[in-house]
Amino acid sequence: MLYVRTSYLAYPEDSPEGEMGQLRKEIIDNVVNKNEYIKGYYPHRHFWGHNSTEFIEAIFVDSFESLAKMNDRNRELMNEHWADENAGKEFFKKYNKYFTGVHGDKVYAVISGLNK
């Protein structure tokens, strides 16, 4: 299964240079890379062009059931990493300012035998 999440970036004027990259790295290192249900993670973003607000994440899992387990495990890993509730709130307050809140989700199934 392939889960594709498209989020739209905001560009806050008051953001320190490199902050978004540091915040993303913290999530990747402590949640995505530790989640055993995630078989592959591929983020994509255009840096040039007329509209570089799309941020696309492609996540491979074994099955539709694994997708639900992945989400549950992400929550567990977040609670472990940000065990202090205030630290978690502060982190996501910073992180969420880089996104508009608009996003889309798509799920695709790979059916073996249909490929050439």
C-alpha positions in Angstrom: 0.0 0.0 0.0 1.1 3.5 -0.7 -0.2 6.4 1.4 0.3 9.9 -0.1 -0.2 12.9 2.0 -0.1 16.3 0.3 0.2 19.3 2.7 0.5 23.0 1.8 3.3 25.0 3.3 3.0 28.4 4.8 6.0 30.8 4.8 6.0 32.6 8.2 8.1 35.7 8.1 9.3 35.3 11.7 10.8 31.9 11.2 14.5 31.4 11.9 16.5 30.1 9.0 16.8 26.3 9.0 14.1 25.9 11.8 11.7 23.9 9.6 14.5 21.5 8.5 15.5 20.9 12.2 11.9 20.3 13.2 11.4 17.8 10.3 14.6 16.0 11.2 13.4 15.6 14.8 10.2 14.0 13.5 12.0 11.8 11.0 14.6 10.6 13.5 12.2 10.0 16.4 9.0 8.9 14.8 9.2 7.9 11.1 12.5 6.0 11.3 11.4 4.2 14.4 8.0 3.1 13.1 8.3 -0.6 12.1 5.1 -0.3 10.0 6.7 2.2 7.6 8.6 0.3 4.9 9.6 3.4 2.9 9.2 7.2 3.4 9.8 9.6 0.5 9.1 13.3 1.0 9.0 15.6 -2.0 9.0 19.4 -2.4 9.6 21.8 -5.3 12.0 24.5 -4.3 11.7 26.5 -7.6 8.8 27.6 -9.7 5.8 29.7 -9.4 4.3 27.8 -6.5 6.4 25.8 -4.1 3.8 25.3 -1.4 3.0 21.6 -2.0 4.8 19.2 0.3 4.2 15.6 -0.6 5.0 12.6 1.5 4.8 9.0 0.1 4.7 6.3 2.7 4.8 2.6 1.9 3.3 0.0 4.2 2.5 -3.7 3.8 -1.3 -3.6 4.0 -4.3 -1.4 4.6 -4.3 -2.8 8.2 -0.7 -1.7 8.5 -1.8 1.9 7.7 -4.0 2.1 10.8 -1.2 0.4 12.9 1.3 3.0 11.5 -0.9 5.8 12.7 -1.3 4.3 16.1 2.5 3.7 16.3 3.2 7.2 15.3 1.1 8.5 18.2 3.0 6.1 20.6 6.4 7.3 19.3 5.4 10.9 19.6 4.2 10.4 23.2 7.5 8.6 24.0 9.7 11.3 22.4 7.7 14.3 23.8 6.8 12.7 27.1 6.6 16.2 28.6 3.2 17.4 27.3 4.3 21.0 27.4 7.4 20.2 25.3 5.2 18.4 22.7 2.8 21.3 22.6 5.7 23.8 22.1 7.3 21.6 19.4 4.1 21.3 17.4 3.2 25.0 17.8 6.5 25.8 16.1 6.1 23.0 13.5 2.5 23.7 12.5 3.2 27.3 11.7 5.0 26.0 8.6 1.7 24.5 7.2 -1.6 26.0 6.2 -3.6 23.2 7.7 -4.9 22.2 4.3 -4.0 18.7 3.2 -5.2 15.7 1.2 -4.8 12.0 1.7 -4.7 9.3 -0.9 -4.2 5.5 -0.6 -3.1 3.3 -3.5 -2.8 -0.4 -3.6 -0.1 -2.2 -5.6 -1.6 -5.3 -7.3 1.1 -7.8 -8.2 0.6 -9.4 -11.6 -0.7 -6.3 -13.3 2.7 -4.8 -13.9 4.7 -5.5 -17.0 
